[in-house]
Amino acid sequence: MDIRAYNRAAWDRAVEEKSPWSIPVGPEVTAAARQGQWQIILTPTIPTPRAWFPEEMQGVDVLCLASGGGQQGPVLAATGARVTVFDNSPRQLAQDRYVASRDGLSLRTVEGDMRDLSLLADNSFDVIVHPVSNLFVPDVRPVWREAFRVLRPGGSLLAGFLNPITYIFDLHKADDEGVLEVKYSIPFSDLTSTSDADRQRLIDEGSPMEFGHSLDHQIGGQIEAGFVIAGFYEDRWPEFVLDRHIATFMATHAIKPPL
């Protein structure tokens, strides 16, 4: 399977079905951001700490990585940042262009694979915003290496991702019956870990294929790429049964060391 093509089509479909991660912010949100009142999320509910961003956003070069959907990018553009939204889904990127046109914002959209940022120059961004999305690629380590390359020295990578414990359970059974049954190991792949029947169910539903990455690859991979971890928090998604027992989302603030 061409995982990039498959997940691109799945996310285009998610936009049509009004996934919560593809609904653009309203004009009141960008209007408030223009006045300095703003926040974004990397994980489902907790606002990203304001201290993780530069004190003054005007003129800051921001890459919203795998972050289409008309949510983070337009808000940051409204603060005065120079925003590039990079995503695999044309329909997700169209949501960002829609908000920009509606609210008179300037931002750039680029379609591509988060593991390959060759369209972007070295040392060209001050901040990368990477909300929960790297579960859609088989190997997360190239994402961290590319993020390090395109960030300027002293720049920040703000990343959200899933706790890998999520993927040791039968998520279909958890969704259908509210039962947590340990079934898989990490690393996890919808392509190789699940049964043919479960994989076909995803295809029939048009759902993206997911991959559960170890913390060694999520956090250790950032350090291996050259980053210094400067901040961390956990978050929960109330709709998910496992979150009654443990936080399944986390976010890191990683810094590319100054020269």
C-alpha positions in Angstrom: 0.0 0.0 0.0 1.1 3.6 -0.8 0.5 4.8 2.7 0.9 8.5 1.8 -1.6 8.3 -1.0 -4.0 6.2 1.1 -3.9 8.6 4.1 -4.2 11.6 1.9 -7.4 10.3 0.5 -8.6 9.4 4.0 -8.0 12.9 5.3 -9.7 14.4 2.2 -12.7 12.3 3.1 -12.5 13.4 6.8 -12.9 17.0 5.7 -16.1 16.1 3.8 -17.3 14.3 6.9 -16.5 17.3 9.1 -13.9 15.7 11.3 -13.3 17.9 14.4 -9.7 18.2 13.3 -10.7 19.8 9.9 -13.3 22.4 11.0 -11.8 25.9 10.5 -11.8 28.5 13.2 -14.4 31.2 13.1 -13.8 34.8 12.2 -14.1 35.8 15.9 -11.0 33.7 16.7 -8.8 35.4 14.1 -10.2 38.8 15.1 -9.2 38.1 18.7 -5.7 36.9 17.6 -5.2 40.2 15.8 -5.7 41.9 19.1 -3.2 39.6 20.9 -5.8 37.2 22.4 -5.0 33.8 21.0 -4.2 30.2 21.8 -3.8 27.0 19.8 -3.7 23.3 20.7 -1.2 20.5 19.9 -3.3 17.9 21.7 -7.1 17.6 22.1 -7.9 20.0 25.0 -4.9 21.8 26.7 -3.8 25.1 25.1 -0.1 25.2 24.1 1.7 27.2 26.7 2.2 30.8 25.5 5.8 30.7 26.9 6.7 28.1 24.3 6.3 30.9 21.6 8.3 34.0 21.0 7.1 36.9 23.1 6.4 38.9 19.9 4.9 37.0 17.0 5.0 39.8 14.4 7.3 38.6 11.6 8.1 35.2 13.1 8.5 32.5 10.5 6.2 29.6 11.5 5.9 26.2 9.9 2.6 24.4 10.7 3.8 20.9 10.0 1.1 18.3 9.1 -1.2 20.9 10.5 -3.9 21.6 7.8 -7.5 22.1 8.6 -7.9 25.8 9.1 -7.1 25.8 12.8 -3.5 26.6 14.0 -2.2 28.3 10.8 -4.8 31.1 10.5 -4.6 31.9 14.2 -0.9 32.3 14.0 -1.1 34.3 10.8 -3.5 36.6 12.5 -0.8 37.3 15.2 1.4 38.7 12.5 3.6 35.6 12.0 4.6 34.6 8.5 3.0 31.2 8.3 3.5 28.2 6.0 1.1 25.3 6.4 2.5 22.0 5.2 0.1 19.0 4.9 -0.5 15.8 2.9 -4.2 16.5 2.3 -5.3 19.0 -0.4 -8.7 19.3 1.3 -7.1 20.1 4.7 -5.0 22.8 3.1 -8.0 24.2 1.3 -9.5 24.9 4.8 -6.5 27.1 5.6 -6.9 29.0 2.3 -10.6 29.4 3.0 -10.0 31.1 6.4 -7.2 33.2 5.0 -9.4 34.5 2.2 -12.4 35.0 4.5 -10.5 36.9 7.1 -7.9 38.7 4.9 -4.9 36.8 6.2 -1.7 36.0 4.4 -0.3 32.4 4.6 1.3 29.9 2.3 0.2 26.3 1.8 2.4 23.4 0.7 1.3 19.9 -0.1 3.8 17.2 0.9 5.0 14.3 3.1 6.0 15.4 6.6 9.0 13.1 6.3 10.4 15.0 3.3 10.6 18.8 3.6 13.0 19.1 0.7 10.7 21.9 -0.7 11.7 24.0 2.3 15.2 25.5 2.8 17.6 24.9 5.6 17.3 27.3 8.6 14.2 29.0 7.3 11.8 28.9 10.3 11.7 30.2 13.9 8.9 27.9 15.1 7.5 24.6 14.0 3.9 23.7 15.2 3.3 20.0 14.8 0.0 18.9 16.3 -0.8 15.2 16.7 -0.3 13.8 13.2 2.8 11.7 13.1 0.8 8.6 13.9 0.0 8.6 10.1 3.6 7.8 9.1 5.4 4.4 9.6 8.6 6.0 10.9 8.7 9.3 12.9 12.4 9.8 13.0 12.7 11.4 9.5 10.1 14.0 10.7 12.4 15.1 13.5 15.5 15.2 11.3 13.7 17.3 8.7 12.3 19.6 11.4 15.7 20.2 12.8 17.1 21.0 9.3 14.5 23.6 8.5 14.6 25.3 11.9 17.0 28.2 12.6 19.4 27.8 15.5 17.5 28.7 18.6 14.2 27.8 17.0 11.5 25.8 18.6 9.6 22.6 17.6 6.3 22.3 19.4 5.0 18.7 18.9 2.0 16.7 20.0 1.8 12.9 19.8 0.1 9.8 21.2 1.3 7.9 24.2 2.3 4.5 22.6 0.4 2.6 25.3 -2.7 3.5 23.3 -1.7 1.0 20.6 -1.3 -2.1 22.8 -5.0 -2.3 23.1 -7.7 -3.5 20.7 -9.1 -0.1 19.8 -12.0 -1.5 17.9 -13.2 -3.4 21.0 -12.6 -0.3 23.1 -14.7 1.8 20.8 -17.5 -0.8 20.3 -17.7 -2.3 23.8 -15.8 0.0 26.1 -13.5 -2.9 26.9 -9.7 -2.5 27.1 -8.0 -5.7 25.9 -4.2 -5.9 25.5 -3.6 -7.3 22.0 -0.6 -5.7 20.3 3.0 -4.6 21.0 4.9 -1.4 20.1 5.9 -0.4 17.5 2.4 -0.8 16.1 1.2 -0.7 12.5 -2.3 -1.0 11.0 -0.5 -2.5 8.0 1.2 -5.4 9.7 0.0 -5.7 13.3 -3.8 -6.0 12.8 -5.7 -8.8 11.2 -6.9 -8.8 7.6 -10.4 -8.2 8.8 -9.5 -5.2 11.0 -7.5 -3.7 8.2 -10.3 -4.2 5.8 -12.7 -2.5 8.2 -10.5 0.6 8.2 -10.5 0.6 4.4 -14.3 0.1 4.3 -14.7 3.0 6.7 -12.2 5.2 4.8 -10.2 5.7 8.0 -6.5 6.5 8.0 -3.9 3.9 8.7 -2.1 4.5 12.0 1.2 3.7 13.5 2.2 3.6 17.2 5.7 4.9 17.7 7.8 4.1 20.8 8.8 6.9 23.2 12.3 6.1 22.1 11.4 7.3 18.6 9.1 10.1 19.7 11.2 11.8 22.4 14.5 10.0 21.9 14.2 10.7 18.2 14.0 14.4 18.8 17.1 14.3 20.9 18.9 12.1 18.4 18.1 14.7 15.7 19.9 17.3 17.8 17.0 18.9 19.8 17.1 19.8 23.5 13.8 19.0 25.2 12.7 22.1 27.2 9.0 21.5 28.0 6.5 18.7 28.3 2.9 18.1 29.2 0.2 15.4 29.0 -3.4 15.7 27.8 -6.5 13.5 27.7 -9.3 13.0 25.2 -12.5 12.5 27.2 -14.2 10.5 24.5 -11.6 7.7 24.7 -12.1 5.0 27.3 -8.3 4.6 28.0 -8.1 8.2 29.0 -10.1 7.4 32.1 -7.0 5.6 33.3 -4.0 7.3 31.8 -3.3 10.4 29.6 -2.9 9.2 26.0 -1.6 12.5 24.5 1.6 14.4 25.2 3.4 17.4 23.9 7.0 18.5 23.8 8.8 21.8 23.4 12.2 21.1 21.7 14.8 23.7 20.9 17.5 23.6 18.2 20.6 24.8 20.1 22.0 28.2 19.1 25.2 28.2 17.2 
